[in-house]
Amino acid sequence: NGAGGATNNDVESTGQFQYQDYRHDNGKFYYVPQGYDLPQKTQMLPAFRLWINGDNMNERMINNGISTVKQPVRPFLLWTADQIPTSLWKKFRTGWWKVLSTMTEAEGLNELKMAILRGERSRIDEQEIATFFDEGMKCLLAKYEFISQNKNFQQWKVTTWSKQINYAVVIKNGSDADKMRLGEETR
């Protein structure tokens, strides 16, 4: 499984982290190292942090577990179907993408997203993450008003959020205003 750690020459430096493309056993290069998986049972703030800053703490054991090597992963908002292995992309697309991309529609967050996409912003500090997160949550709750009626919504994991803002669930549980905001593109 040594090929999973091999990288090509495309190294992208953003702030203190260097992102690279990781070669997988199939010979393709991806934004994630071979075997990378989404963290399980992830709360919204840590998921949002990964969306904006990536997984800079990702590491892999080497030398029979004697030491580790850092393998930072780009911000998840940069992920595309071509740059992520198919199985991981499907998990991400169904469990994470919709809720996090919806948060990015909030005032100020789309500007941040565009700056990250253009490479003008890199590591966002924790205070700024908290501010952007709060704005994103306000956007979610404004778009899906019925969610705030659930007393446990603040404890929901990112995948639960994604399920709750699914078209069929909004049609079933959403207010008339929530349903009107759905639009054709969410079907």
C-alpha positions in Angstrom: 0.0 0.0 0.0 3.1 2.2 -0.3 1.7 3.9 -3.4 -0.9 5.7 -1.4 1.7 7.9 0.1 3.4 8.8 -3.1 2.7 12.2 -4.4 3.2 13.9 -7.7 5.0 17.2 -8.2 1.8 19.3 -7.7 2.3 20.8 -4.3 0.1 23.7 -3.4 1.1 25.9 -0.5 -1.7 27.8 1.4 -0.4 29.5 4.4 1.5 27.1 6.6 0.2 23.9 5.0 1.2 22.3 1.8 -1.5 20.5 0.0 -0.5 17.9 -2.6 -2.2 15.4 -4.8 -1.8 11.8 -3.5 -1.2 8.9 -5.8 -3.5 5.9 -5.3 -2.9 2.3 -6.2 -5.0 2.8 -9.4 -2.4 5.3 -10.6 -4.7 8.3 -10.3 -3.9 11.4 -8.2 -6.5 12.7 -5.8 -6.8 15.5 -3.2 -6.9 12.8 -0.4 -4.4 10.1 0.5 -5.4 6.5 -0.2 -7.6 5.2 2.5 -8.8 8.6 3.6 -12.3 8.6 5.0 -14.7 11.2 6.3 -14.7 11.5 10.1 -17.6 9.6 11.7 -20.3 11.2 13.8 -19.1 14.7 13.0 -20.8 17.6 14.6 -21.6 20.7 12.5 -18.8 23.0 13.7 -16.0 20.5 13.1 -17.6 19.6 9.7 -17.7 23.3 8.8 -14.1 23.7 9.9 -13.1 20.8 7.5 -15.2 22.5 4.7 -13.4 25.8 5.1 -9.9 24.7 6.3 -9.5 21.1 5.2 -8.0 18.3 7.4 -4.6 19.7 8.2 -4.0 17.3 11.0 -4.4 14.2 8.9 -1.5 11.8 9.2 -0.5 8.3 8.3 1.6 5.8 10.3 4.8 4.7 8.7 7.7 2.3 9.7 5.4 -0.2 11.3 3.7 2.4 13.4 6.9 3.9 14.8 6.3 7.3 13.3 3.8 9.4 11.4 3.8 11.6 8.4 1.5 14.5 7.9 -0.9 14.2 4.9 -3.0 17.4 4.9 -6.2 17.4 3.0 -7.5 20.4 1.1 -10.6 22.3 2.2 -13.6 20.1 1.5 -15.3 22.9 -0.4 -12.6 22.5 -3.1 -13.5 18.8 -3.6 -14.9 17.7 -7.0 -15.9 14.3 -8.3 -12.7 14.2 -10.4 -10.4 14.9 -7.5 -11.9 12.5 -4.9 -12.1 8.7 -5.2 -15.6 7.6 -6.3 -16.7 5.9 -3.1 -15.6 8.8 -0.9 -17.2 11.3 -3.2 -20.5 9.5 -3.0 -20.4 9.5 0.9 -19.4 13.2 0.9 -22.0 14.2 -1.7 -24.8 12.5 0.1 -23.8 13.1 3.7 -21.9 16.4 3.9 -22.1 18.5 0.7 -25.6 19.8 0.6 -25.8 21.1 4.2 -22.3 22.7 4.0 -22.8 24.2 0.6 -26.2 25.6 1.8 -24.4 27.3 4.8 -22.0 28.9 2.3 -25.0 30.7 0.8 -25.1 33.0 3.9 -24.2 36.6 3.7 -20.4 36.9 3.6 -19.8 33.2 3.2 -20.1 33.1 -0.5 -17.4 35.8 -0.7 -15.2 33.6 1.6 -15.9 30.6 -0.6 -14.9 32.4 -3.8 -11.7 33.7 -2.1 -10.8 30.2 -1.1 -11.6 28.9 -4.6 -9.4 31.6 -6.1 -6.6 30.8 -3.7 -6.8 34.3 -2.1 -7.7 32.9 1.4 -6.2 29.9 3.1 -6.2 29.0 6.7 -9.1 30.7 8.5 -8.6 31.3 12.2 -10.9 29.8 14.8 -12.6 33.1 15.8 -13.4 33.8 12.1 -14.6 30.2 11.6 -17.0 30.6 14.6 -18.4 33.8 13.1 -18.8 32.3 9.6 -20.3 29.2 11.2 -22.9 31.2 13.1 -23.9 33.0 9.9 -24.1 29.7 8.0 -26.4 28.3 10.7 -28.6 31.3 10.6 -28.9 30.8 6.8 -29.8 27.1 7.3 -32.4 27.8 9.9 -33.9 30.6 7.8 -34.1 28.4 4.8 -35.5 25.4 6.7 -37.6 26.9 9.5 -39.1 23.6 10.5 -35.8 22.3 11.8 -35.7 24.8 14.7 -38.9 23.1 16.0 -36.8 20.0 16.8 -35.4 20.5 20.3 -32.3 18.4 19.5 -31.2 20.0 16.2 -28.2 21.6 17.8 -26.8 18.2 18.6 -27.3 16.8 15.1 -24.4 15.4 13.2 -23.6 16.7 9.7 -25.2 13.7 8.1 -28.4 14.1 10.1 -28.6 17.7 8.9 -28.1 16.5 5.3 -31.0 14.0 5.7 -33.2 16.6 7.3 -32.8 19.1 4.4 -33.4 16.4 1.8 -36.2 17.4 -0.6 -38.6 14.5 0.5 -38.1 15.3 4.2 -38.8 19.0 3.6 -41.9 18.2 1.6 -43.0 15.9 4.5 -42.1 18.1 7.5 -41.4 21.6 6.2 -43.5 24.7 6.6 -45.3 26.0 3.5 -42.5 28.7 3.3 -39.8 26.0 3.5 -41.5 24.1 0.6 -41.7 27.3 -1.5 -38.0 27.8 -1.1 -37.1 24.3 -2.4 -37.2 25.1 -6.1 -36.7 22.6 -8.9 -32.9 22.2 -8.5 -33.2 20.4 -5.2 -35.4 17.6 -6.5 
